């Protein structure tokens, strides 16, 4: 980890790039070599269910943004946290924005019937854990010490 971990968790805003890359890769794979078996299975799920999940993910994102703003801290994954937020959706998840993004990604996969996107969802979660969350948690521990450790002991990383 870089020496500046206490100043900011990352120099690159990994999560939006990772979720965008998953969409782009899935789109490319669907164009070149569709995941026919899984695409057919996804047709069993009503399109409205996928759109509903996508909408739920977007609403969850906005709720998180509002809570962070009210607490005077940033939503940017490569900017320093000014305050430790433990209320609102942060009572149930240490990373509700990433939960919301994942819900939206899965909803998008269901609505579009893109098997590759659904297949890439766990890969996306693993990449977010590795490239973003581990550094963000180190940043929060360095900035907030025992308060962060107490919060992390009570609230799960994802759900």
PyMOL CGO cylinders between C-alpha atoms (Angstrom):
from pymol import cmd
from pymol.cgo import CYLINDER

trace = [
    CYLINDER, 0.00, 0.00, 0.00, 1.16, 3.48, -0.80, 0.3, 1, 1, 1, 1, 1, 1,
    CYLINDER, 1.16, 3.48, -0.80, 2.43, 5.74, 1.95, 0.3, 1, 1, 1, 1, 1, 1,
    CYLINDER, 2.43, 5.74, 1.95, -0.46, 8.16, 1.33, 0.3, 1, 1, 1, 1, 1, 1,
    CYLINDER, -0.46, 8.16, 1.33, -3.17, 5.68, 2.43, 0.3, 1, 1, 1, 1, 1, 1,
    CYLINDER, -3.17, 5.68, 2.43, -4.09, 7.98, 5.32, 0.3, 1, 1, 1, 1, 1, 1,
    CYLINDER, -4.09, 7.98, 5.32, -4.55, 10.88, 2.91, 0.3, 1, 1, 1, 1, 1, 1,
    CYLINDER, -4.55, 10.88, 2.91, -6.69, 9.05, 0.37, 0.3, 1, 1, 1, 1, 1, 1,
    CYLINDER, -6.69, 9.05, 0.37, -7.50, 5.42, -0.36, 0.3, 1, 1, 1, 1, 1, 1,
    CYLINDER, -7.50, 5.42, -0.36, -6.62, 5.34, -4.06, 0.3, 1, 1, 1, 1, 1, 1,
    CYLINDER, -6.62, 5.34, -4.06, -5.27, 7.58, -6.79, 0.3, 1, 1, 1, 1, 1, 1,
    CYLINDER, -5.27, 7.58, -6.79, -7.55, 5.92, -9.35, 0.3, 1, 1, 1, 1, 1, 1,
    CYLINDER, -7.55, 5.92, -9.35, -11.35, 5.76, -8.83, 0.3, 1, 1, 1, 1, 1, 1,
    CYLINDER, -11.35, 5.76, -8.83, -11.45, 1.98, -9.28, 0.3, 1, 1, 1, 1, 1, 1,
    CYLINDER, -11.45, 1.98, -9.28, -15.10, 1.09, -8.58, 0.3, 1, 1, 1, 1, 1, 1,
    CYLINDER, -15.10, 1.09, -8.58, -16.75, 3.11, -11.38, 0.3, 1, 1, 1, 1, 1, 1,
    CYLINDER, -16.75, 3.11, -11.38, -14.05, 1.91, -13.76, 0.3, 1, 1, 1, 1, 1, 1,
    CYLINDER, -14.05, 1.91, -13.76, -14.54, -1.72, -12.72, 0.3, 1, 1, 1, 1, 1, 1,
    CYLINDER, -14.54, -1.72, -12.72, -18.33, -1.64, -13.09, 0.3, 1, 1, 1, 1, 1, 1,
    CYLINDER, -18.33, -1.64, -13.09, -17.99, 0.17, -16.44, 0.3, 1, 1, 1, 1, 1, 1,
    CYLINDER, -17.99, 0.17, -16.44, -15.42, -2.37, -17.62, 0.3, 1, 1, 1, 1, 1, 1,
    CYLINDER, -15.42, -2.37, -17.62, -17.78, -5.22, -16.72, 0.3, 1, 1, 1, 1, 1, 1,
    CYLINDER, -17.78, -5.22, -16.72, -20.50, -3.61, -18.84, 0.3, 1, 1, 1, 1, 1, 1,
    CYLINDER, -20.50, -3.61, -18.84, -18.14, -3.03, -21.74, 0.3, 1, 1, 1, 1, 1, 1,
    CYLINDER, -18.14, -3.03, -21.74, -16.61, -6.51, -21.65, 0.3, 1, 1, 1, 1, 1, 1,
    CYLINDER, -16.61, -6.51, -21.65, -20.06, -8.13, -21.38, 0.3, 1, 1, 1, 1, 1, 1,
    CYLINDER, -20.06, -8.13, -21.38, -21.34, -6.07, -24.29, 0.3, 1, 1, 1, 1, 1, 1,
    CYLINDER, -21.34, -6.07, -24.29, -18.33, -7.07, -26.39, 0.3, 1, 1, 1, 1, 1, 1,
    CYLINDER, -18.33, -7.07, -26.39, -18.70, -10.74, -25.50, 0.3, 1, 1, 1, 1, 1, 1,
    CYLINDER, -18.70, -10.74, -25.50, -22.43, -10.66, -26.26, 0.3, 1, 1, 1, 1, 1, 1,
    CYLINDER, -22.43, -10.66, -26.26, -21.61, -9.23, -29.71, 0.3, 1, 1, 1, 1, 1, 1,
    CYLINDER, -21.61, -9.23, -29.71, -18.84, -11.70, -30.51, 0.3, 1, 1, 1, 1, 1, 1,
    CYLINDER, -18.84, -11.70, -30.51, -19.90, -14.90, -28.76, 0.3, 1, 1, 1, 1, 1, 1,
    CYLINDER, -19.90, -14.90, -28.76, -23.20, -14.72, -26.83, 0.3, 1, 1, 1, 1, 1, 1,
    CYLINDER, -23.20, -14.72, -26.83, -23.54, -16.87, -23.74, 0.3, 1, 1, 1, 1, 1, 1,
    CYLINDER, -23.54, -16.87, -23.74, -26.51, -18.60, -25.38, 0.3, 1, 1, 1, 1, 1, 1,
    CYLINDER, -26.51, -18.60, -25.38, -27.40, -21.05, -22.63, 0.3, 1, 1, 1, 1, 1, 1,
    CYLINDER, -27.40, -21.05, -22.63, -27.44, -18.38, -19.91, 0.3, 1, 1, 1, 1, 1, 1,
    CYLINDER, -27.44, -18.38, -19.91, -29.05, -15.80, -22.19, 0.3, 1, 1, 1, 1, 1, 1,
    CYLINDER, -29.05, -15.80, -22.19, -31.92, -18.27, -22.75, 0.3, 1, 1, 1, 1, 1, 1,
    CYLINDER, -31.92, -18.27, -22.75, -32.25, -18.92, -19.01, 0.3, 1, 1, 1, 1, 1, 1,
    CYLINDER, -32.25, -18.92, -19.01, -32.45, -15.19, -18.35, 0.3, 1, 1, 1, 1, 1, 1,
    CYLINDER, -32.45, -15.19, -18.35, -35.48, -15.01, -20.66, 0.3, 1, 1, 1, 1, 1, 1,
    CYLINDER, -35.48, -15.01, -20.66, -37.37, -16.89, -17.92, 0.3, 1, 1, 1, 1, 1, 1,
    CYLINDER, -37.37, -16.89, -17.92, -37.00, -13.84, -15.68, 0.3, 1, 1, 1, 1, 1, 1,
    CYLINDER, -37.00, -13.84, -15.68, -39.49, -11.08, -16.50, 0.3, 1, 1, 1, 1, 1, 1,
    CYLINDER, -39.49, -11.08, -16.50, -37.81, -8.01, -17.98, 0.3, 1, 1, 1, 1, 1, 1,
    CYLINDER, -37.81, -8.01, -17.98, -39.57, -5.82, -15.41, 0.3, 1, 1, 1, 1, 1, 1,
    CYLINDER, -39.57, -5.82, -15.41, -37.80, -7.72, -12.61, 0.3, 1, 1, 1, 1, 1, 1,
    CYLINDER, -37.80, -7.72, -12.61, -34.42, -6.77, -14.06, 0.3, 1, 1, 1, 1, 1, 1,
    CYLINDER, -34.42, -6.77, -14.06, -35.52, -3.17, -14.55, 0.3, 1, 1, 1, 1, 1, 1,
    CYLINDER, -35.52, -3.17, -14.55, -36.82, -3.14, -10.98, 0.3, 1, 1, 1, 1, 1, 1,
    CYLINDER, -36.82, -3.14, -10.98, -33.49, -4.36, -9.62, 0.3, 1, 1, 1, 1, 1, 1,
    CYLINDER, -33.49, -4.36, -9.62, -31.66, -1.81, -11.73, 0.3, 1, 1, 1, 1, 1, 1,
    CYLINDER, -31.66, -1.81, -11.73, -33.94, 0.96, -10.40, 0.3, 1, 1, 1, 1, 1, 1,
    CYLINDER, -33.94, 0.96, -10.40, -33.51, -0.27, -6.83, 0.3, 1, 1, 1, 1, 1, 1,
    CYLINDER, -33.51, -0.27, -6.83, -29.72, -0.14, -7.24, 0.3, 1, 1, 1, 1, 1, 1,
    CYLINDER, -29.72, -0.14, -7.24, -29.89, 3.43, -8.56, 0.3, 1, 1, 1, 1, 1, 1,
    CYLINDER, -29.89, 3.43, -8.56, -32.20, 4.50, -5.70, 0.3, 1, 1, 1, 1, 1, 1,
    CYLINDER, -32.20, 4.50, -5.70, -29.86, 2.88, -3.16, 0.3, 1, 1, 1, 1, 1, 1,
    CYLINDER, -29.86, 2.88, -3.16, -26.95, 4.81, -4.71, 0.3, 1, 1, 1, 1, 1, 1,
    CYLINDER, -26.95, 4.81, -4.71, -28.79, 8.11, -4.35, 0.3, 1, 1, 1, 1, 1, 1,
    CYLINDER, -28.79, 8.11, -4.35, -29.72, 7.32, -0.74, 0.3, 1, 1, 1, 1, 1, 1,
    CYLINDER, -29.72, 7.32, -0.74, -26.04, 6.68, 0.02, 0.3, 1, 1, 1, 1, 1, 1,
    CYLINDER, -26.04, 6.68, 0.02, -24.95, 9.87, -1.73, 0.3, 1, 1, 1, 1, 1, 1,
    CYLINDER, -24.95, 9.87, -1.73, -27.44, 11.89, 0.34, 0.3, 1, 1, 1, 1, 1, 1,
    CYLINDER, -27.44, 11.89, 0.34, -26.23, 10.35, 3.62, 0.3, 1, 1, 1, 1, 1, 1,
    CYLINDER, -26.23, 10.35, 3.62, -22.58, 11.02, 2.75, 0.3, 1, 1, 1, 1, 1, 1,
    CYLINDER, -22.58, 11.02, 2.75, -23.36, 14.59, 1.74, 0.3, 1, 1, 1, 1, 1, 1,
    CYLINDER, -23.36, 14.59, 1.74, -25.27, 15.23, 4.99, 0.3, 1, 1, 1, 1, 1, 1,
    CYLINDER, -25.27, 15.23, 4.99, -22.24, 14.02, 6.93, 0.3, 1, 1, 1, 1, 1, 1,
    CYLINDER, -22.24, 14.02, 6.93, -19.91, 16.30, 4.98, 0.3, 1, 1, 1, 1, 1, 1,
    CYLINDER, -19.91, 16.30, 4.98, -17.82, 13.58, 3.40, 0.3, 1, 1, 1, 1, 1, 1,
    CYLINDER, -17.82, 13.58, 3.40, -17.11, 12.54, -0.14, 0.3, 1, 1, 1, 1, 1, 1,
    CYLINDER, -17.11, 12.54, -0.14, -18.68, 9.93, -2.38, 0.3, 1, 1, 1, 1, 1, 1,
    CYLINDER, -18.68, 9.93, -2.38, -15.52, 9.73, -4.51, 0.3, 1, 1, 1, 1, 1, 1,
    CYLINDER, -15.52, 9.73, -4.51, -13.62, 6.47, -3.97, 0.3, 1, 1, 1, 1, 1, 1,
    CYLINDER, -13.62, 6.47, -3.97, -10.27, 8.18, -4.50, 0.3, 1, 1, 1, 1, 1, 1,
    CYLINDER, -10.27, 8.18, -4.50, -10.82, 11.16, -2.18, 0.3, 1, 1, 1, 1, 1, 1,
    CYLINDER, -10.82, 11.16, -2.18, -10.17, 11.32, 1.58, 0.3, 1, 1, 1, 1, 1, 1,
    CYLINDER, -10.17, 11.32, 1.58, -13.00, 10.59, 3.99, 0.3, 1, 1, 1, 1, 1, 1,
    CYLINDER, -13.00, 10.59, 3.99, -13.67, 13.51, 6.29, 0.3, 1, 1, 1, 1, 1, 1,
    CYLINDER, -13.67, 13.51, 6.29, -16.12, 11.71, 8.58, 0.3, 1, 1, 1, 1, 1, 1,
    CYLINDER, -16.12, 11.71, 8.58, -16.91, 8.12, 9.46, 0.3, 1, 1, 1, 1, 1, 1,
    CYLINDER, -16.91, 8.12, 9.46, -20.52, 7.51, 8.41, 0.3, 1, 1, 1, 1, 1, 1,
    CYLINDER, -20.52, 7.51, 8.41, -22.36, 4.77, 10.29, 0.3, 1, 1, 1, 1, 1, 1,
    CYLINDER, -22.36, 4.77, 10.29, -26.00, 5.77, 9.80, 0.3, 1, 1, 1, 1, 1, 1,
    CYLINDER, -26.00, 5.77, 9.80, -28.59, 5.22, 7.09, 0.3, 1, 1, 1, 1, 1, 1,
    CYLINDER, -28.59, 5.22, 7.09, -27.60, 2.38, 4.77, 0.3, 1, 1, 1, 1, 1, 1,
    CYLINDER, -27.60, 2.38, 4.77, -24.18, 2.31, 6.46, 0.3, 1, 1, 1, 1, 1, 1,
    CYLINDER, -24.18, 2.31, 6.46, -25.86, 0.66, 9.48, 0.3, 1, 1, 1, 1, 1, 1,
    CYLINDER, -25.86, 0.66, 9.48, -26.27, -2.55, 7.43, 0.3, 1, 1, 1, 1, 1, 1,
    CYLINDER, -26.27, -2.55, 7.43, -23.28, -2.48, 5.10, 0.3, 1, 1, 1, 1, 1, 1,
    CYLINDER, -23.28, -2.48, 5.10, -19.86, -0.86, 5.17, 0.3, 1, 1, 1, 1, 1, 1,
    CYLINDER, -19.86, -0.86, 5.17, -20.10, -0.56, 1.38, 0.3, 1, 1, 1, 1, 1, 1,
    CYLINDER, -20.10, -0.56, 1.38, -23.74, 0.10, 0.47, 0.3, 1, 1, 1, 1, 1, 1,
    CYLINDER, -23.74, 0.10, 0.47, -22.75, 1.98, -2.68, 0.3, 1, 1, 1, 1, 1, 1,
    CYLINDER, -22.75, 1.98, -2.68, -20.98, -1.10, -4.01, 0.3, 1, 1, 1, 1, 1, 1,
    CYLINDER, -20.98, -1.10, -4.01, -23.95, -3.25, -2.99, 0.3, 1, 1, 1, 1, 1, 1,
    CYLINDER, -23.95, -3.25, -2.99, -26.20, -0.83, -4.91, 0.3, 1, 1, 1, 1, 1, 1,
    CYLINDER, -26.20, -0.83, -4.91, -23.91, -0.87, -7.94, 0.3, 1, 1, 1, 1, 1, 1,
    CYLINDER, -23.91, -0.87, -7.94, -23.89, -4.66, -7.92, 0.3, 1, 1, 1, 1, 1, 1,
    CYLINDER, -23.89, -4.66, -7.92, -27.69, -4.83, -7.63, 0.3, 1, 1, 1, 1, 1, 1,
    CYLINDER, -27.69, -4.83, -7.63, -27.97, -2.40, -10.57, 0.3, 1, 1, 1, 1, 1, 1,
    CYLINDER, -27.97, -2.40, -10.57, -25.45, -4.44, -12.58, 0.3, 1, 1, 1, 1, 1, 1,
    CYLINDER, -25.45, -4.44, -12.58, -27.38, -7.68, -11.99, 0.3, 1, 1, 1, 1, 1, 1,
    CYLINDER, -27.38, -7.68, -11.99, -30.65, -5.93, -12.78, 0.3, 1, 1, 1, 1, 1, 1,
    CYLINDER, -30.65, -5.93, -12.78, -29.17, -4.65, -16.03, 0.3, 1, 1, 1, 1, 1, 1,
    CYLINDER, -29.17, -4.65, -16.03, -27.99, -8.19, -16.90, 0.3, 1, 1, 1, 1, 1, 1,
    CYLINDER, -27.99, -8.19, -16.90, -31.49, -9.58, -16.27, 0.3, 1, 1, 1, 1, 1, 1,
    CYLINDER, -31.49, -9.58, -16.27, -33.27, -6.82, -18.19, 0.3, 1, 1, 1, 1, 1, 1,
    CYLINDER, -33.27, -6.82, -18.19, -30.97, -7.13, -21.21, 0.3, 1, 1, 1, 1, 1, 1,
    CYLINDER, -30.97, -7.13, -21.21, -30.71, -10.93, -20.94, 0.3, 1, 1, 1, 1, 1, 1,
    CYLINDER, -30.71, -10.93, -20.94, -26.93, -10.70, -21.04, 0.3, 1, 1, 1, 1, 1, 1,
    CYLINDER, -26.93, -10.70, -21.04, -25.54, -13.91, -19.62, 0.3, 1, 1, 1, 1, 1, 1,
    CYLINDER, -25.54, -13.91, -19.62, -22.00, -12.60, -19.79, 0.3, 1, 1, 1, 1, 1, 1,
    CYLINDER, -22.00, -12.60, -19.79, -22.85, -9.64, -17.56, 0.3, 1, 1, 1, 1, 1, 1,
    CYLINDER, -22.85, -9.64, -17.56, -24.43, -11.91, -14.98, 0.3, 1, 1, 1, 1, 1, 1,
    CYLINDER, -24.43, -11.91, -14.98, -21.40, -14.21, -15.23, 0.3, 1, 1, 1, 1, 1, 1,
    CYLINDER, -21.40, -14.21, -15.23, -19.06, -11.22, -14.71, 0.3, 1, 1, 1, 1, 1, 1,
    CYLINDER, -19.06, -11.22, -14.71, -20.91, -9.92, -11.62, 0.3, 1, 1, 1, 1, 1, 1,
    CYLINDER, -20.91, -9.92, -11.62, -18.90, -12.03, -9.11, 0.3, 1, 1, 1, 1, 1, 1,
    CYLINDER, -18.90, -12.03, -9.11, -15.68, -11.16, -10.94, 0.3, 1, 1, 1, 1, 1, 1,
    CYLINDER, -15.68, -11.16, -10.94, -16.64, -7.50, -10.61, 0.3, 1, 1, 1, 1, 1, 1,
    CYLINDER, -16.64, -7.50, -10.61, -17.28, -7.89, -6.87, 0.3, 1, 1, 1, 1, 1, 1,
    CYLINDER, -17.28, -7.89, -6.87, -13.91, -9.61, -6.43, 0.3, 1, 1, 1, 1, 1, 1,
    CYLINDER, -13.91, -9.61, -6.43, -12.14, -6.81, -8.33, 0.3, 1, 1, 1, 1, 1, 1,
    CYLINDER, -12.14, -6.81, -8.33, -13.87, -4.13, -6.22, 0.3, 1, 1, 1, 1, 1, 1,
    CYLINDER, -13.87, -4.13, -6.22, -12.83, -5.99, -3.05, 0.3, 1, 1, 1, 1, 1, 1,
    CYLINDER, -12.83, -5.99, -3.05, -9.24, -6.26, -4.20, 0.3, 1, 1, 1, 1, 1, 1,
    CYLINDER, -9.24, -6.26, -4.20, -8.67, -2.87, -5.86, 0.3, 1, 1, 1, 1, 1, 1,
    CYLINDER, -8.67, -2.87, -5.86, -10.89, -0.61, -3.78, 0.3, 1, 1, 1, 1, 1, 1,
    CYLINDER, -10.89, -0.61, -3.78, -12.37, -1.91, -0.55, 0.3, 1, 1, 1, 1, 1, 1,
    CYLINDER, -12.37, -1.91, -0.55, -9.15, -3.25, 0.96, 0.3, 1, 1, 1, 1, 1, 1,
    CYLINDER, -9.15, -3.25, 0.96, -7.47, 0.14, 0.45, 0.3, 1, 1, 1, 1, 1, 1,
    CYLINDER, -7.47, 0.14, 0.45, -10.54, 2.10, 1.54, 0.3, 1, 1, 1, 1, 1, 1,
    CYLINDER, -10.54, 2.10, 1.54, -10.71, 0.12, 4.77, 0.3, 1, 1, 1, 1, 1, 1,
    CYLINDER, -10.71, 0.12, 4.77, -7.02, 0.70, 5.46, 0.3, 1, 1, 1, 1, 1, 1,
    CYLINDER, -7.02, 0.70, 5.46, -7.61, 4.40, 4.82, 0.3, 1, 1, 1, 1, 1, 1,
    CYLINDER, -7.61, 4.40, 4.82, -10.57, 4.50, 7.22, 0.3, 1, 1, 1, 1, 1, 1,
    CYLINDER, -10.57, 4.50, 7.22, -8.65, 2.64, 9.91, 0.3, 1, 1, 1, 1, 1, 1,
    CYLINDER, -8.65, 2.64, 9.91, -5.74, 5.04, 9.62, 0.3, 1, 1, 1, 1, 1, 1,
    CYLINDER, -5.74, 5.04, 9.62, -8.04, 8.09, 9.76, 0.3, 1, 1, 1, 1, 1, 1,
    CYLINDER, -8.04, 8.09, 9.76, -10.56, 6.97, 12.38, 0.3, 1, 1, 1, 1, 1, 1,
    CYLINDER, -10.56, 6.97, 12.38, -8.71, 4.33, 14.42, 0.3, 1, 1, 1, 1, 1, 1,
    CYLINDER, -8.71, 4.33, 14.42, -10.74, 2.62, 17.11, 0.3, 1, 1, 1, 1, 1, 1,
    CYLINDER, -10.74, 2.62, 17.11, -14.04, 4.14, 15.93, 0.3, 1, 1, 1, 1, 1, 1,
    CYLINDER, -14.04, 4.14, 15.93, -13.49, 2.42, 12.56, 0.3, 1, 1, 1, 1, 1, 1,
    CYLINDER, -13.49, 2.42, 12.56, -12.47, -0.87, 14.17, 0.3, 1, 1, 1, 1, 1, 1,
    CYLINDER, -12.47, -0.87, 14.17, -15.59, -0.84, 16.39, 0.3, 1, 1, 1, 1, 1, 1,
    CYLINDER, -15.59, -0.84, 16.39, -17.81, -0.11, 13.37, 0.3, 1, 1, 1, 1, 1, 1,
    CYLINDER, -17.81, -0.11, 13.37, -16.12, -2.77, 11.22, 0.3, 1, 1, 1, 1, 1, 1,
    CYLINDER, -16.12, -2.77, 11.22, -16.60, -5.34, 13.99, 0.3, 1, 1, 1, 1, 1, 1,
    CYLINDER, -16.60, -5.34, 13.99, -20.38, -4.66, 14.03, 0.3, 1, 1, 1, 1, 1, 1,
    CYLINDER, -20.38, -4.66, 14.03, -21.20, -4.11, 10.34, 0.3, 1, 1, 1, 1, 1, 1,
    CYLINDER, -21.20, -4.11, 10.34, -20.49, -6.51, 7.49, 0.3, 1, 1, 1, 1, 1, 1,
    CYLINDER, -20.49, -6.51, 7.49, -18.42, -5.52, 4.48, 0.3, 1, 1, 1, 1, 1, 1,
    CYLINDER, -18.42, -5.52, 4.48, -21.18, -6.23, 1.94, 0.3, 1, 1, 1, 1, 1, 1,
    CYLINDER, -21.18, -6.23, 1.94, -24.41, -7.44, 3.56, 0.3, 1, 1, 1, 1, 1, 1,
]
cmd.load_cgo(trace, "trace")
